[in-house]
Amino acid sequence: MKRWLVAVAVLCACKSGEDKKPASTEPAKLEPKAIADAAGSGSSGSAAGAGSSGSVAGAGSSGAATADCDVRVKKLGDRLRALTAAKPGMLPVVLPADVALAGSSLGKPIDAPGVVIVVMKDNKVWAAGNIESIGKAVRLIDEVYWRRAREAMAMDQGPKRPWPLYIWADKNVKVGALGKLLSDELFKDFTLRLLVEGETKSEDAAILDKPAVKKLHESLPKTDLEAMEARAKALRASTDGCDTLPMAFAKSSTEAGPVNELSVMSEKITAALTECKCNLADWDVFEYSMLSIFGSFLPTPNYVPLGKLSAKDKRTVADLAVKP
């Protein structure tokens, strides 16, 4: 059931010339550690525009290339850290079309990383790449968030509880349905926060005009799983030449929990880029893929703190956002 971070899972393809079979990209039933281990080696396949002017490799003298790499890594690292601070946590590649956030004058900017569940107006719940009915979502959240967060905390690789849990719910969802879900004992370890409308523009929109990125972005499937796989394949191809990146992706999951995985990833990835001197097949596609993983091209919502909800509450989320 767990499709957690399929984008990293698809990085499992082995280098050409190695006597290994590529791991399957089928996401069903992948365990988090298995997905992390599957990060493997970069592929020799090409992404759209691979080898374009976005590549740092071979740029002038080695000194000039190193200086250019240092500048690029610092800029990307700063941006990833800013996104980590502004976003509620790991988001879908493609937000469900039937989810519209409620507006609220009470909304506060995100001030702590957490985990995100999306509740659609048909009462389906998205969590870490999985979709389940709201009546069965407790088990899903237990598996993909609660257990992993506890394990990370016990190993001193993640923050202590309570952990922020952000609810990206359609404004027409009934509060009573949320009340039934959130009444489970599991949620006592979470600080519950309802996401509401916030900023919709991306500071990184200019990268979408670069030819290889534009082709990739406009060709992404409209459903989340397929979009994750397509983005991951492009990311894998763009990293060809930087042998330090696969392990960095793997450690981003094995040395973090679901609450702090983006923070750990930003540090591991930038260190790996410096170590391989940005020797990538296509920097533009790589940068776009990383910004996408960190949620740059999706809205940046605000949040409203939630208290205990009643399963008998007949209001909608739109009403709740105005008066929690």
Secondary structure, 3 states (H helix, E strand, C coil): CCCCCHHHHHHHCCCCCCCCCCCCCCCCCCCHHHHHHCCCCCCCCCCCCCCCCCCCCCCCCHHHHHHHHHHHHHHHHHHHHHHHHHCCCCCCCCCCCCCCCCCCCCCECCCCCCEEEEECCCCEEEECCEEEEHHHHHHHHHHHHHHHHHHHHHCCCCCCCCEEEEEEECCCCEHHHHHHHHCCHHHHHEEEEEEEEEECCCCCHHHHHCHHHHHHHHHCCCCHHHHHHHHHHHHHHHCCCCCCHHHHHHHHHHCCCCCCHHHHHHHHHHHHHHHCCCCCCCHHHHHHHHHHHCCCCCCEEEEEECCCCCCCCCCEHHHHHHCC
